[in-house]
Amino acid sequence: MAVVFLSAFSTPIQAATIAGTKCTKVGTTKTTGGVKYFCVKSGSKLVWNKGIAVKASPTPKSSVVASKSPTPTKSATSSPSPSVKSEMTQLTLAEVKKHDSATSCWSVVSENVYDLTKWIAKHPGGSGAIRGLCGIDGTGAFLAKHDGQRDPQRELSNYLLGKLGDSVKL
């Protein structure tokens, strides 16, 4: 009886990811409880950074309606019902290119997509430094100025939308 009791408490339980807890590789992602977390470098540590809420897209179910007669019925020829508008946005280079202004500034740095719109006016090097990254892959420009620096990487992580190819709810 004691063995059964102790084994109930010693069974490993998958702990929910909590922002600030240790992770192992920068740039990795993990979705837990409907929230996507990103592994970022904070000081000398690698920690999970809380990202965005993620909703799974429902998978449409196909339905087969049997008809007694081989002739089409009115319902079979009617126009399809309006599609449900998806609230998910896929993070692609084409989508990033749409956000190429000071009022909507997205950029890619190291395969991650960032919304830098609110950072433009705050950037210590001036708004032009960020404005030049809007709508493009700014990895080269960012690394040329900030490679190996902790503060710029940490600040950048505050504007993370997700990894290229992810579908996210904005």
C-alpha positions as CSV (number, residue, x, y, z in Angstrom):
1,M,0.0,0.0,0.0
2,A,2.9,2.4,0.9
3,V,4.5,1.7,-2.5
4,V,1.3,2.6,-4.4
5,F,1.0,5.8,-2.3
6,L,4.5,6.9,-2.9
7,S,4.5,6.0,-6.6
8,A,1.4,8.3,-7.0
9,F,3.5,11.2,-5.9
10,S,6.8,10.3,-7.6
11,T,5.3,10.1,-11.1
12,P,6.7,13.0,-13.1
13,I,4.2,15.6,-14.0
14,Q,4.8,17.8,-17.0
15,A,5.2,21.2,-15.6
16,A,3.7,24.2,-17.4
17,T,6.2,26.5,-19.0
18,I,6.5,29.6,-17.0
19,A,8.1,32.8,-18.3
20,G,11.5,33.2,-16.8
21,T,12.2,29.5,-16.3
22,K,15.3,27.9,-17.8
23,C,15.4,26.8,-21.5
24,T,18.2,25.2,-23.5
25,K,18.4,26.8,-27.0
26,V,17.7,30.4,-28.1
27,G,15.0,30.6,-30.7
28,T,13.2,27.4,-29.8
29,T,9.5,27.6,-29.2
30,K,7.0,25.7,-27.0
31,T,3.3,26.0,-26.8
32,T,1.7,25.3,-23.4
33,G,-1.8,26.0,-22.3
34,G,-2.6,28.0,-25.4
35,V,0.4,30.3,-25.0
36,K,3.5,30.2,-27.2
37,Y,6.8,30.7,-25.3
38,F,10.2,31.6,-26.9
39,C,13.6,30.7,-25.6
40,V,15.6,34.0,-25.3
41,K,18.9,35.0,-23.8
42,S,18.5,37.1,-20.7
43,G,21.8,38.2,-19.2
44,S,23.9,35.1,-19.1
45,K,20.9,32.7,-18.9
46,L,18.6,31.2,-21.4
47,V,14.9,31.6,-20.3
48,W,11.4,31.1,-21.6
49,N,9.8,34.4,-22.7
50,K,6.0,34.5,-22.8
51,G,4.9,35.1,-26.3
52,I,1.4,35.2,-27.8
53,A,-1.8,33.4,-27.3
54,V,-2.2,30.6,-29.8
55,K,-5.5,29.2,-30.9
56,A,-5.6,25.9,-32.8
57,S,-7.5,26.3,-36.1
58,P,-10.4,23.9,-36.2
59,T,-10.1,21.2,-38.7
60,P,-13.1,21.2,-41.1
61,K,-15.0,17.9,-41.0
62,S,-16.3,16.6,-44.2
63,S,-19.8,15.3,-44.3
64,V,-21.3,13.0,-46.9
65,V,-25.0,13.3,-47.6
66,A,-26.5,10.3,-49.2
67,S,-29.2,11.0,-51.8
68,K,-31.9,8.5,-52.8
69,S,-32.1,9.8,-56.3
70,P,-29.2,10.3,-58.7
71,T,-30.5,13.7,-59.7
72,P,-29.0,16.7,-57.9
73,T,-31.2,18.3,-55.2
74,K,-31.6,22.1,-54.7
75,S,-29.3,22.0,-51.7
76,A,-26.5,20.4,-53.7
77,T,-26.5,23.1,-56.3
78,S,-26.9,26.1,-53.9
79,S,-24.0,28.4,-53.4
80,P,-21.6,27.5,-50.6
81,S,-22.1,29.0,-47.2
82,P,-19.8,32.0,-46.4
83,S,-16.5,30.9,-45.1
84,V,-15.5,31.6,-41.5
85,K,-12.9,34.4,-41.4
86,S,-9.7,33.0,-39.9
87,E,-8.1,35.2,-37.2
88,M,-4.7,33.5,-37.7
89,T,-1.9,35.2,-39.6
90,Q,0.9,33.2,-41.1
91,L,4.3,34.8,-40.6
92,T,5.9,34.7,-44.0
93,L,8.3,37.1,-45.8
94,A,5.3,38.1,-48.0
95,E,3.3,39.1,-44.9
96,V,6.3,41.0,-43.5
97,K,6.7,43.0,-46.7
98,K,3.1,44.3,-46.2
99,H,4.3,46.0,-43.0
100,D,6.9,48.4,-44.4
101,S,5.9,51.7,-42.9
102,A,6.4,53.6,-39.6
103,T,2.7,52.9,-38.8
104,S,3.1,49.2,-39.2
105,C,6.7,48.0,-39.1
106,W,7.6,44.3,-39.1
107,S,11.0,42.8,-39.6
108,V,12.7,39.5,-39.6
109,V,15.8,38.9,-37.5
110,S,17.3,35.4,-37.3
111,E,14.2,33.7,-38.7
112,N,11.9,35.4,-36.1
113,V,9.3,38.0,-37.0
114,Y,9.1,41.2,-34.9
115,D,6.6,44.1,-34.8
116,L,8.9,47.1,-34.3
117,T,6.2,49.7,-34.7
118,K,6.3,50.9,-31.1
119,W,10.1,50.7,-30.9
120,I,10.7,53.1,-33.8
121,A,10.3,56.2,-31.7
122,K,12.2,54.7,-28.7
123,H,15.3,53.5,-30.5
124,P,18.4,55.2,-29.0
125,G,20.1,55.4,-32.4
126,G,17.1,57.2,-33.9
127,S,14.0,56.2,-35.8
128,G,15.8,55.9,-39.1
129,A,17.7,52.9,-37.9
130,I,14.5,51.0,-37.3
131,R,12.6,52.5,-40.2
132,G,15.1,51.0,-42.6
133,L,14.3,47.5,-41.3
134,C,10.5,47.7,-41.9
135,G,9.2,45.1,-44.3
136,I,12.5,43.2,-44.8
137,D,14.7,40.6,-43.3
138,G,16.9,42.8,-41.1
139,T,19.1,40.1,-39.7
140,G,22.3,41.4,-41.4
141,A,21.7,45.0,-40.3
142,F,20.8,44.0,-36.7
143,L,23.8,41.7,-36.3
144,A,26.1,44.3,-37.9
145,K,25.2,46.8,-35.1
146,H,24.3,44.5,-32.2
147,D,25.9,41.1,-32.5
148,G,26.9,39.8,-29.1
149,Q,25.2,42.6,-27.2
150,R,22.7,41.6,-24.5
151,D,20.5,44.7,-24.2
152,P,19.5,45.0,-27.9
153,Q,18.7,41.3,-28.1
154,R,16.6,41.5,-24.9
155,E,14.8,44.6,-26.1
156,L,14.1,43.0,-29.5
157,S,12.6,39.9,-27.7
158,N,9.8,42.3,-26.4
159,Y,8.5,42.7,-29.9
160,L,8.5,39.1,-31.0
161,L,5.5,37.9,-33.0
162,G,6.8,34.4,-33.8
163,K,9.0,32.3,-36.0
164,L,8.8,32.5,-39.8
165,G,6.2,30.0,-40.9
166,D,4.2,30.1,-37.6
167,S,0.5,30.9,-37.7
168,V,-0.3,33.4,-34.9
169,K,-3.4,35.3,-33.7
170,L,-2.7,39.0,-33.7
